Amino acid sequence: MNWYLKVLKDNYSNFNGRARRKEFWMFILFQYIATIVFVIIFAFIGDLLNSPAIMFISYVYILATIIPSLAVTVRRLHDVGKSGWYYFVSIIPVIGGIWLFVLLCLDSENGSNKWGENPKGFGNNSLIDQIGVE
């Protein structure tokens, strides 16, 4: 939950820098949990009350989280060494979505790149990477 709040509070519209896999995937996980909660609310309460207020709340939530979800995705792409414009590869039918998914699953680039320092910080340097390699 802290990773989700970090994206919403500290990096709401921050398209600069890098986001590690844990930050990105925890944000996505809580986005899906919130979506499931809204679906359950609509299924049980929405039909009973037939209230447009419930729909309004979900629309406000969706609008409030569009920018942070784009920002964390762009920062995740920066972390693997790709430009944020790679997000548009998802427009390509079938293959584009798969390619973007693979990029989002890749590990961080070691060291710093043109978007900043590695967000994993210490422990991801060349000495650590050589452990177990002979």
C-alpha positions as a Markdown table, in Angstrom:
| # | Residue | x | y | z |
|---|---|---|---|---|
| 1 | Met | 0.0 | 0.0 | 0.0 |
| 2 | Asn | 2.9 | 2.3 | 0.7 |
| 3 | Trp | 4.1 | 2.0 | -2.9 |
| 4 | Tyr | 0.7 | 2.9 | -4.2 |
| 5 | Leu | 0.5 | 6.0 | -1.9 |
| 6 | Lys | 4.1 | 6.9 | -2.9 |
| 7 | Val | 3.0 | 7.1 | -6.6 |
| 8 | Leu | -0.1 | 9.1 | -5.7 |
| 9 | Lys | 1.4 | 11.5 | -3.2 |
| 10 | Asp | 5.1 | 12.0 | -4.1 |
| 11 | Asn | 5.2 | 11.3 | -7.8 |
| 12 | Tyr | 1.6 | 12.2 | -8.9 |
| 13 | Ser | 2.7 | 13.8 | -12.2 |
| 14 | Asn | 6.4 | 13.1 | -12.1 |
| 15 | Phe | 7.5 | 11.8 | -15.6 |
| 16 | Asn | 11.2 | 12.2 | -14.8 |
| 17 | Gly | 13.4 | 9.7 | -13.2 |
| 18 | Arg | 13.1 | 6.0 | -12.8 |
| 19 | Ala | 10.6 | 3.6 | -11.1 |
| 20 | Arg | 11.6 | 0.2 | -10.0 |
| 21 | Arg | 9.6 | -2.9 | -10.8 |
| 22 | Lys | 8.2 | -3.2 | -7.2 |
| 23 | Glu | 6.8 | 0.4 | -7.3 |
| 24 | Phe | 5.2 | -0.1 | -10.7 |
| 25 | Trp | 3.6 | -3.5 | -10.0 |
| 26 | Met | 2.4 | -2.6 | -6.5 |
| 27 | Phe | 0.7 | 0.4 | -8.0 |
| 28 | Ile | -0.9 | -1.7 | -10.7 |
| 29 | Leu | -2.0 | -4.3 | -8.1 |
| 30 | Phe | -3.8 | -1.7 | -6.0 |
| 31 | Gln | -5.3 | -0.2 | -9.1 |
| 32 | Tyr | -6.9 | -3.6 | -9.9 |
| 33 | Ile | -8.0 | -4.1 | -6.3 |
| 34 | Ala | -9.7 | -0.7 | -6.5 |
| 35 | Thr | -11.4 | -1.7 | -9.8 |
| 36 | Ile | -12.7 | -4.9 | -8.3 |
| 37 | Val | -14.0 | -3.0 | -5.3 |
| 38 | Phe | -15.9 | -0.6 | -7.6 |
| 39 | Val | -17.3 | -3.6 | -9.6 |
| 40 | Ile | -18.5 | -5.2 | -6.4 |
| 41 | Ile | -20.1 | -2.0 | -5.2 |
| 42 | Phe | -21.8 | -1.5 | -8.6 |
| 43 | Ala | -23.0 | -5.1 | -8.6 |
| 44 | Phe | -24.6 | -5.1 | -5.1 |
| 45 | Ile | -25.3 | -1.5 | -4.1 |
| 46 | Gly | -25.6 | 0.1 | -7.5 |
| 47 | Asp | -28.5 | -2.0 | -8.6 |
| 48 | Leu | -30.3 | -1.6 | -5.3 |
| 49 | Leu | -30.0 | 2.2 | -5.0 |
| 50 | Asn | -29.8 | 3.0 | -8.7 |
| 51 | Ser | -27.7 | 6.0 | -7.7 |
| 52 | Pro | -25.6 | 8.1 | -10.1 |
| 53 | Ala | -23.5 | 9.2 | -7.2 |
| 54 | Ile | -21.7 | 5.8 | -7.1 |
| 55 | Met | -20.9 | 6.1 | -10.8 |
| 56 | Phe | -19.7 | 9.6 | -10.2 |
| 57 | Ile | -17.3 | 8.4 | -7.5 |
| 58 | Ser | -15.8 | 5.8 | -9.8 |
| 59 | Tyr | -15.3 | 8.3 | -12.6 |
| 60 | Val | -13.6 | 10.7 | -10.2 |
| 61 | Tyr | -11.3 | 7.9 | -9.1 |
| 62 | Ile | -10.5 | 7.0 | -12.7 |
| 63 | Leu | -9.8 | 10.6 | -13.7 |
| 64 | Ala | -7.7 | 11.2 | -10.6 |
| 65 | Thr | -5.4 | 8.1 | -11.3 |
| 66 | Ile | -4.9 | 8.5 | -15.1 |
| 67 | Ile | -1.9 | 10.8 | -14.7 |
| 68 | Pro | -0.1 | 8.9 | -12.0 |
| 69 | Ser | -0.5 | 5.6 | -13.9 |
| 70 | Leu | 0.9 | 7.1 | -17.0 |
| 71 | Ala | 3.7 | 8.7 | -15.0 |
| 72 | Val | 4.7 | 5.5 | -13.2 |
| 73 | Thr | 4.7 | 3.6 | -16.5 |
| 74 | Val | 6.9 | 6.2 | -18.2 |
| 75 | Arg | 9.3 | 6.1 | -15.2 |
| 76 | Arg | 9.3 | 2.3 | -15.4 |
| 77 | Leu | 10.3 | 2.5 | -19.0 |
| 78 | His | 13.1 | 4.9 | -18.1 |
| 79 | Asp | 14.3 | 2.4 | -15.6 |
| 80 | Val | 14.9 | -0.3 | -18.3 |
| 81 | Gly | 16.6 | 2.3 | -20.5 |
| 82 | Lys | 13.8 | 3.1 | -22.9 |
| 83 | Ser | 12.1 | 6.4 | -23.6 |
| 84 | Gly | 8.6 | 7.1 | -22.3 |
| 85 | Trp | 7.5 | 7.2 | -25.9 |
| 86 | Tyr | 7.8 | 3.4 | -26.0 |
| 87 | Tyr | 4.4 | 3.5 | -24.2 |
| 88 | Phe | 2.9 | 4.0 | -27.6 |
| 89 | Val | 4.1 | 0.6 | -28.8 |
| 90 | Ser | 1.0 | -0.7 | -27.1 |
| 91 | Ile | -1.0 | 0.7 | -30.0 |
| 92 | Ile | 0.3 | -2.0 | -32.2 |
| 93 | Pro | -2.4 | -4.8 | -32.2 |
| 94 | Val | -1.5 | -7.9 | -30.1 |
| 95 | Ile | 2.3 | -7.7 | -30.4 |
| 96 | Gly | 2.5 | -4.1 | -29.0 |
| 97 | Gly | 0.9 | -5.0 | -25.8 |
| 98 | Ile | 3.1 | -8.1 | -25.3 |
| 99 | Trp | 6.2 | -6.1 | -26.1 |
| 100 | Leu | 5.2 | -3.4 | -23.6 |
| 101 | Phe | 4.5 | -6.0 | -21.0 |
| 102 | Val | 7.9 | -7.6 | -21.5 |
| 103 | Leu | 9.6 | -4.2 | -21.2 |
| 104 | Leu | 7.8 | -3.5 | -17.9 |
| 105 | Cys | 8.9 | -6.9 | -16.5 |
| 106 | Leu | 12.6 | -6.4 | -17.3 |
| 107 | Asp | 15.1 | -5.7 | -14.6 |
| 108 | Ser | 16.5 | -2.2 | -14.1 |
| 109 | Glu | 19.5 | -1.0 | -16.0 |
| 110 | Asn | 22.6 | -1.3 | -13.8 |
| 111 | Gly | 24.0 | 1.9 | -12.6 |
| 112 | Ser | 22.8 | 5.3 | -13.8 |
| 113 | Asn | 21.3 | 6.1 | -17.2 |
| 114 | Lys | 20.2 | 9.4 | -18.8 |
| 115 | Trp | 17.1 | 9.4 | -16.6 |
| 116 | Gly | 18.9 | 9.2 | -13.3 |
| 117 | Glu | 20.4 | 6.9 | -10.7 |
| 118 | Asn | 19.2 | 3.3 | -10.3 |
| 119 | Pro | 16.3 | 3.5 | -7.8 |
| 120 | Lys | 17.5 | 0.2 | -6.2 |
| 121 | Gly | 20.5 | 2.2 | -4.9 |
| 122 | Phe | 23.2 | 0.3 | -3.2 |
| 123 | Gly | 23.6 | -3.4 | -3.9 |
| 124 | Asn | 23.1 | -3.2 | -7.6 |
| 125 | Asn | 26.6 | -2.4 | -8.6 |
| 126 | Ser | 29.0 | -4.4 | -10.7 |
| 127 | Leu | 30.6 | -6.2 | -7.8 |
| 128 | Ile | 27.2 | -7.5 | -6.6 |
| 129 | Asp | 26.4 | -8.6 | -10.2 |
| 130 | Gln | 29.5 | -10.7 | -10.4 |
| 131 | Ile | 28.6 | -12.9 | -7.4 |
| 132 | Gly | 28.1 | -16.5 | -8.5 |
| 133 | Val | 29.5 | -15.9 | -11.9 |
| 134 | Glu | 32.6 | -17.8 | -12.7 |
